[in-house]
Protein backbone atom coordinates (compact mmCIF):
# COMPACT_ATOMS: atom_id res chain seq x y z
CA UNK A 1 0.00 0.00 0.00
CA UNK A 2 1.10 3.57 -0.62
CA UNK A 3 -0.10 6.71 1.12
CA UNK A 4 -1.82 9.64 -0.56
CA UNK A 5 -3.19 12.86 0.91
CA UNK A 6 -6.82 13.68 0.31
CA UNK A 7 -7.91 17.28 -0.26
CA UNK A 8 -8.99 17.59 3.40
CA UNK A 9 -5.42 16.76 4.50
CA UNK A 10 -6.13 13.23 5.74
CA UNK A 11 -3.77 10.43 4.76
CA UNK A 12 -5.25 7.53 2.85
CA UNK A 13 -3.63 4.27 1.76
CA UNK A 14 -4.26 2.73 -1.63
CA UNK A 15 -3.24 -0.41 -3.47
CA UNK A 16 -1.17 0.82 -6.43
CA UNK A 17 -1.82 -2.40 -8.35
CA UNK A 18 -5.46 -1.35 -8.69
CA UNK A 19 -4.77 2.04 -10.31
CA UNK A 20 -6.03 2.31 -13.86
CA UNK A 21 -5.15 5.96 -14.52
CA UNK A 22 -4.25 9.31 -12.97
CA UNK A 23 -5.36 12.70 -14.27
CA UNK A 24 -4.25 16.14 -13.08
CA UNK A 25 -7.16 18.61 -13.37
CA UNK A 26 -5.66 20.64 -11.35
CA UNK A 27 -5.89 18.21 -8.41
CA UNK A 28 -4.84 14.63 -9.07
CA UNK A 29 -7.73 12.24 -9.74
CA UNK A 30 -6.86 8.56 -9.38
CA UNK A 31 -9.18 6.11 -11.12
CA UNK A 32 -9.13 2.50 -9.98
CA UNK A 33 -9.94 -0.62 -11.98
CA UNK A 34 -13.27 -0.76 -10.14
CA UNK A 35 -14.22 2.67 -11.49
CA UNK A 36 -13.90 4.34 -8.07
CA UNK A 37 -12.14 7.71 -8.12
CA UNK A 38 -10.14 9.45 -5.40
CA UNK A 39 -8.97 13.07 -5.61
CA UNK A 40 -5.66 13.79 -3.86
CA UNK A 41 -3.22 16.67 -3.28
CA UNK A 42 -0.15 14.65 -4.28
CA UNK A 43 1.76 15.35 -7.47
CA UNK A 44 1.74 12.59 -10.12
CA UNK A 45 5.55 12.37 -10.09
CA UNK A 46 5.53 11.80 -6.31
CA UNK A 47 2.99 9.00 -6.63
CA UNK A 48 4.90 7.36 -9.45
CA UNK A 49 8.03 7.35 -7.27
CA UNK A 50 6.06 5.79 -4.38
CA UNK A 51 4.68 3.13 -6.71
CA UNK A 52 8.13 2.30 -8.09
CA UNK A 53 9.57 2.13 -4.56
CA UNK A 54 6.69 -0.08 -3.38
CA UNK A 55 7.16 -2.46 -6.31
CA UNK A 56 10.91 -2.65 -5.65
CA UNK A 57 10.23 -3.57 -2.01
CA UNK A 58 8.02 -6.40 -3.28
CA UNK A 59 10.73 -7.31 -5.80
CA UNK A 60 8.38 -6.72 -8.71
CA UNK A 61 10.65 -5.32 -11.39
CA UNK A 62 8.97 -6.47 -14.59
CA UNK A 63 5.48 -5.99 -15.95
CA UNK A 64 3.22 -8.84 -14.96
CA UNK A 65 1.75 -10.88 -17.77
N, C-alpha and C positions, 0 to 999 in steps of 0.2 A: 504494500500500500504506500501511496505517496500523499503528502499533505498539500492542501490548497487552502487559500484564504477566501472565504465568501465575502460579498460586498459589505456585510455587516461587521466584518472583522473577525468572525469566528473561524477557527481552523476546522477543516473537514478532511477526511481521508478517503481516497478513491483507489480503485483497482485500475492501474494504467492499462492492463490488458483488455479492458472493456471499452476503451476510448475508440470511437469511430472517427471523430474529427474535432478540430478546435478552430474557432473563428473569433477574430478580434474586431469588435464593433461598438464602441471603443473598448468596452470591457471584454474579457475573454469568456466566450461561451464554449463549454465542453459538451459534446454530444456523445452519448454512450450507445453501444450496440442495441440496447433496449429501446432507444428513442428518447430516454430521459435526458434533460439538459440541466447543467449547472453553470451559473455565471460566477466568475471568480475575479479577484483583483490581480492575480499573478500574471506575469508576462509569459508569452508562449515560449520564449527561449529558456526561461527558468524552469518551466514545466518539462520541456524536452530534456534538459540536463538532469532533472530528478528522475525522469523515466529511464534514461540511459544508465544512471547510477544504480537505480533499483534493479534493472535487468542484469547489470554486471554482478551485483551482489548475489543474484540468483543463478549466476553463471549462464545466462541466456545471451549468447553473443551473435547468433544467427537467426534469421527470420524463420519462424516455425512454418512447417508445411501444412 
